[in-house]
């Protein structure tokens, strides 16, 4: 399995979003990159805004409604998510700075919350969200992402 492409040292810790988390539980969404991340979890300090819980729960609820998974599997995944060693950031982003960050990079407030956390704590942003990654790169912030196709 190929290792994730890393442009900076990863020992500072990672901010992860739902786009890289949920493929760990849905085999049809898994990639070499997401599986490599999962294999790397033991050596990383993981962070997410509390919004991450809402996003992951929403994915599970939607998956059940669309009959991708049964209720028992949804509950199992929720329990597995709760066991992940993810630090939930106790700080709430400030309105004006979050709004400014979202507006200046064309992000939703939700995505801006991940970027704000990565910037504030000087952590590598790990995502599959193209717009979020582009915003971080535009600010010169380190990211970890799937290799782009040639």
Secondary structure, 3 states (H helix, E strand, C coil): CCCCEECCCCCCCEEECHHHHHHHCCHHHCCHHHHHHHHHHHHCCEEEECHHHHHHHHHHHHHHHCCCCCHHHHHHHHHHHHHCCEEEECCCCCHHHHHHHHHHHCCCHHHHHHHHHHHHHCCEEECCCHHHHHHHHHCCCCEEECCCCC
